[in-house]
């Protein structure tokens, strides 16, 4: 599987697929992150793509955009995040993509936040060398969730 996973810069043409990925109710539940309406989504990605401190890559399998991986500053910490289209869960794509992404983002330490019940994403982080360092409650309103913070040194 890993030979088929490619990373490339996010292009404007990728945004339709990425928008649809973040609208999937099961994905939203697992990520514990609310979906954005189209205008807010486009504004968010405009900021991401214009920010020189952000690394944003499209995850491509067999020519199809199946997700994205990001690294960004949150205060003093550099975080990583990723989103995979639910149709592609359980195929090793997230692990392969994150491993490749970590080769591009050399800054350490890196941090990742994951819903405590998102066992698939927890496995991805741990396979890529991240270690749990904190448990907390995060989010707003209906997206308030138990979260685990991971670190990669």
Secondary structure by P-SEA (a helix, b strand, c coil): cccccccccccccaaaaaaaaaacaaaaaaacbbbbcaaaaaaaaaaaaacccbbbbbbbccccccccccccccccbbbbbbcccccccccaaaaaaaaaaaaacccccbbbbccccaaaaaaaaaaacccccbbbbbbccccccbbbbbbcc
